[in-house]
Amino acid sequence: MVLATLLFATMGVCVKLASELYAASEIVMYRGLVGMVLMALMTRRQRMSLRTNVPGMHLWRSISGVAALSLWFYAIGKLPLATAMTLNYMSSVWMALFMLGGAVLLGAQRLDWRLVAAVLLGFVGVALILRPTLDQQQLWHGLAGLLSGMLAALAYLQVTALGRAGEPELRVVFYFSLGGAIAGAATTAVAVGTLQPHTLKGMALLLAVGLLATTAQVAMTRAYAVGRPLVNACLQYLGIVFSFGYGMLLFRDPLTLSATVGMLLIVAAGLAATLLRARVAPPAKDSQFNPAEV
């Protein structure tokens, strides 16, 4: 799990560097293409079929997952790396909010006020991160990062449903990568109009994004297969620590006291929400996906 979070943070560095050369939609497209090739090779090696009986479920999972990934890559391009990573990790808090909304709609007699407190704590953290550290131009990127976390929470729920339907992880990731390649190409055609010319640096960064994401996914899958889900969920937040280190060392990202406190509040809220959710509904065995990569 520690290795997986380090690789995802390193992928964030590559995305940030690639954002100077490519649009976010192009990075999503190439990340999808690399993921498709790797997943096809792995499924072939394991003699696994890519045919699915639930194409509709894969479609909706790809829509939310690719939208979350695209918004996250867009946010990484202009925000401090640790800030973009933290906003995406709000997915745990969003899931707690979805649980509370479901309880209200079902007419629950009592709400878990600890879960309510965790949600409120998370949004206080968001306010501390966005308001003092981002100028007006960066605010849109901050909102994109926040929205990416909400969509990642929806994708997580859909991934869990696919696992319960019997879909193996490699097939799920393949169709997610396929969706990313198609959506990235379509968005680039409409919004950008043409693909950017390649340089050796650009090609190396795009290849690194795909390889790092896929390798991290395999490492995380292994961690959930042999480790304790709650421990793994807690260790995932090391990705914020690694991103903070990368941002300070490589990009000299500014980080105020308010932003630091906000990050700590979001981490605390995410951990609390994860623990409380696990007591109500233990995570499914197949939930082996990083919030940033679902």
Disulfide bonds with the S-S distance in Angstrom:
none
